[in-house]
Amino acid sequence: MSTPAGKYNLDTVVQRFQFNGDFSAATTYGSGHINDTWRLVFQSAGAPVHFILQRINHNIFRNPVALMDNIERVTTHLAAELSDDPDRERRVLRLIPARDGGNWHRDDEGSYWRAYRFIERARTYDAVESPEQAFQAARAFGRFQQLLVNLPAPRLHDTIPDFHHTPKRFLALEQAIACDVANRARLVKQEITFALERQSMTGVLLNANLPERVTHNDTKINNVLLDDATGEGVCVIDLDTVMPGLTAYDFGDMVRTATCPAAEDERDLSKVHLQFAMFDALARGYLSSAGNFLTGREIQHLAFCGKLITFEMGIRFLTDFLAGDTYYKIHRDEQNLDRCRTQFKLVESIEQQEYAMHNLVQSIAG
């Protein structure tokens, strides 16, 4: 068969991996914005077998070989840790080897490809629909961290260096304000003031003497597969940003992405607020699986980290708006400014509830 996909002929790529069966179909898959992803169908012994094929975006991930080394080490370790689990085949991503014995393929145009076994009877959600979903996703991410606590040396590669280095993100904002290349600083005086007033919190996590862990760094709910029948968080996916980090980064991004009912670029800011019930579910789910290895200082910063990561994303959106929208894709004018404003409004909502959030975390942790 011939299965072109844009400028890519998937037949040629598929032949470079050790799939079982006869290739019969490919369809685009998922809602990700970074890599190109297809769901492949093979026929084996008269039954369909599914796989995932991805082209890694090497413009974002500049060292795909190091990235794939991270993923191979992490998935191999997770598989060993879960070897006694009766549902182990669905609880960790499994790489399909390339024909040359590696775990990735580089085509003649310089693109890097990888393949996974498809995990059946589970799906992702682009937005949290209930506190129970928040609980299950947070528990899955906590378990992911817990299983990787004893990952053997050496240290994983930094796939995106300084990804959550908030002081450096703030410095980039200050430089964008000073340069004002798009002549937009006059339009965002209120947002600039909001950011400058909160500069002092940018270094809190980095100065808190928290232990370095293996973290996911992109803990949106659509990076957890939830079981179709039970709703349980079955498997953490999208491992491109798995690297050394702080547990607070992962929990903070869960708070940012799962507790607000509004869209990331919502213009009606009255809809933007932290739902305490969602935070409660996240904290209970996360601590139910991660609480046995977290230090007291890590637990102490869980309420704060949601505010910091939300603020960090806000200043990143503001920086890009000031720079002329050069990093984040936009589909309308001032979309990055709207994104910034939703993040800053959520920061305000977190500030209003932070004391209660902290008390809740401490009561759950005991």
N, C-alpha and C positions, 0 to 999 in steps of 0.2 A: 504494500500500500504506500501511498505518498501522503504525508501529513505535514504540509508547510505550516509554519506559524510565524507570520510576519516574514522577516528575512531568514528565519531559521527553518531548516528541514529536519524535523524531529526524527525521521527515520535514521538519518546518519548518526545523530547523537545517541539514540536508543541502542544502536548496534555496539556502542562503546561500553555498555554496562552489562552485567551478568544477570539479566532478567530471565525468568523461567516462563516458557510458553511462547505463543505467537502474538506479536503486537497487532492489535486490531483497531484501537481508537485512542485519540487524545483530545482533551478539552481543557480550556483554561480553568483555573481553580483558585478559589479563595479571594480575599479582598485586600491582600497586601499591596503596598505601593513601592516596594523597594526591588524585590526580585521578581522574575517572570516564572510563573508556576503553572504546571499542567498536571492533570490527573490522567494517568495512562491505564488502558485496559488491555490485558493479555488474555488469551484463551489457553488454559492448561487443563488437560484431561476433560475437555468439554465444559469446563466451568470458567467464568470470568475471574481474573485476579487483578487487583488494582495496585498501582504504585504512584508515587509522586516524583515528578522530575522538575528540577529548578535550575534556572540560569542565574548565577550569583551576580549581583550588580557590583562590579569591581570599581565603579566610580565612587561608590559609597564605602565599600570594603576594599581598601587598597591592597591588602595582602590576603587574597583568597586561600593561599596555601596554608598560612598560619591559622586562618579562620577554620579551615577544614581539619587541621590538626587538633584544634580545640574541641571541635564537635566529635571527632573520632574518640578522643580521650574521654570526654564527658559521657557519651552514649555507651561506650564500652564499660566504664565504671558503673553507670546506672544499671546496666544489664546484669552485671555481677552482683550488685547490691540487691537486685530484685529477683535473683535466680530462684528463690523459694516461693515467690508469689504465684499462685495458680493462674493469675491473669497477666503474667509478666509480658506476654507478647504484645499487649496493648498499652503497657505503661511506660514504654520508652521508645523513642525513635530508633529505627534500625536502618543503617546505611546499606545501600546495595553496592557491592564492589564494582569498580570499573574493570574492563577486560585486562588492563595492564597490571591489576593487583592493587592499585591505589583506591582511594575513596572519592576521587573526583576525576573529571575529564576536561582537558583544555582543547577546544576546537581550533581549526585553522585560522579563525578570525580573532583568536585570543580570548574568547569567552570561556568562563569556567562553569561546569555543570556538576550537579550531584543528584542522587536519587535515594528515595526512602521507600520502605514498605508502607503501604497505606493502612491506616488504623481504622478498622471497620466499627460500625455501630456506635459512633461518637461524632460530635460535631462542635463547631465553634459558634460563638455569638459575637456580633460586633458591638453590642451594648448590653450591660447588665440589666436583666429583666426582673430580678427579685433579690431580696437579701440572701435567700438560700443559694442562688448562683454566686453571689459575692463570697459567701462562706466557702463554697466548694472550690472556687478559683484560688482564693487565698490559701486554703489548706493545701492545694496542689503545689503552689509556688513555695510554700513553707517546707513541704516534704521534699521538693526538688533541692532546695538549699541544704536540708538536713542530710540527704543522701550523698551530697558532694562535700560535706565537711572534711572527710578523710581522703579526698582525692590525692593520690601520691604526687610528689614533686616530679618535674619542675613546675614552676608557676605557669599558669595559662598565659597565652599571648593577649595583649591589649588590642582588640580588633578595632576599636575607635578610641585612641588615646585621649585621656582627660574628658571622657564622655559626660561624667557628672561632677566635673571640677567647677563648682558654682562660682568661686572667685574669678576664674578665668573667663567664664561666661559673662560675668559682670564687667570685667575689663573690656571685653569685646563690645559690650553695650556702650561703655564710656567712650570708646574709640569711635563707634558709629555716631554718637551724639556730636563729638568734636568734628568729625569729617563732614557729616550731614550731606553726603554726596547726592542724595535725591531731593534735597531742600524740603525735608518733611519734619524736621525737629519742631518747627513752629506749630505743627498740627497736633503734636502729642506732648505738650507741656505738662498736662496733668499726669499722664502716664510716666513721664520722666521723673517728675517729682515723687510719685508713688514709689518708683524703683529706688531712687536715691535715699529716700527715708528709711528703706529696709536693707541697705547695703550691709549693715553690721551683722545680719544673720547669715550671710553667704558662706562664712568660714566655720560655722558652728560644728557641722558634722566632721569636717576635716581636722578640726582641733580637739575633737572629743576623745581621741585615743581609742577608737573603736577597732576591733580586729578586722583584718582583711579576710574576706570570704570569697567563695565562688558564687557569683550572682548572675541573674538572668538579664537584668537591665532593660527589659521591655515588657513589663508585667501587665499589659492590657488583657482583658478577659478573652479577647480573640486569639490569645496565645496559649489557651488551655482547651483541650478537648474534653467536653462533658459527655458522659455516657447517655445514650439515647433513652434508655429505660429508667435508670436510677437518678440521673442528673449529677452523679459523682464526677469530680475532676479526675480524669483518667490519665492524661499525659500532657506534659508541658512541651510545647513546640516552639518553632522559630528560635533556634539557638545561636543565631549569628552574633548576638551581642553578649553571649555568655563569656565572662571574663572576670578577673579579680575586681572586687568592689566591696561596698558596704551593704549589709542587710537592709539598712535604712533606705537605700536607693530603691530597692525592689518594693518594699512596703509603701514608701512614699509615692511611687508611681501608681500603685494600686489605689491609694486614696485619691490621687488626682483624677484617675480615669474611671473609677467605679462609683464614686459617691455623688457626683453631680448629675442631675437629670437632664441638663441642657447639652446641646451640641457644642463642640469645641469652638465653633465660630458663631455662636448664637449672638444675635444683635440685641435681643430683648434681655437685658441683664437682670431683670426681675426674676427670670427663670433660673438664674445661676446661684446655687447655694450648695453647701455640703449637707447631705441627708444623713443625720446621725444614725439612723437605723442601718444604713449601708456601712457606715464606719464600724458600728458594733459588730456586724456580720464579718467584715474583713478582719478585725482584730481577733475575734474568736476563732475564725477559721485558720488564720496564720499562726496564732499561738498554739493551737491544738496540735500542729505538726512541727513547728519550729521552736516552740517554747522550751524544749528540753536541751537545746544547745546554745541558745542566746545568752549572752552575758547580761548582768543587771544594767550596764550602761547602754547596751543595745536596746533593751526594753524601755529604758528611760527616755530614749529619743524617738520612739515610734510615733507618738502624737505629733511631735515637731516636724518629722521628716516629710509628712504630707504637705505641710505649708512650704517647706523649702523647695521640694521638687516642683510643686505647682508654680512657685515664684520663679524658679529657674526656667521653666518652659515659657512663662510670660515674658521674661527678659530676652529669651531667644527669639520669640516672635516679634518683639519690639525692635530688636537689633536688625532682624531681616527686613522689617518694614522701613526702617531708617536707611538701610543699605540699598533699597530699591527692589526688594523681593527677589533676591538672588539665590536663596537656598530652598525654602519651602515652596512647593507648587501652590499657585493660587488660581482660582476660577472666576474671581471678580475683584474689582478694585477694593482696596483696604481690607481684604480678607485677613491678612496677617495682623492688622491692627485690631480687627474684631477678635481674633484668636487671643491676642495679648490681653484685651479687656476682659474676656471671660476668665482667663487665668488669674488676673489680678482681683476680679470680683470674688472668685473662689478663695483666694488667699484671705480676703477680708472675712469671708464666712468662716473659714477655719480659725482665724484669729478670735472671732467671737465665741467659738465653741472649744477652743484648744484646752482650756482648763478641764472641762467635762471629758474631753477625749483622753487626756492624760490620766484622769482618775479612773476611767473605764479600763484602760490598758493595765493599770496597776492592780485593779480589782480582779481582772481575768488572770493576770500572771501570778497573783498571790504574793 
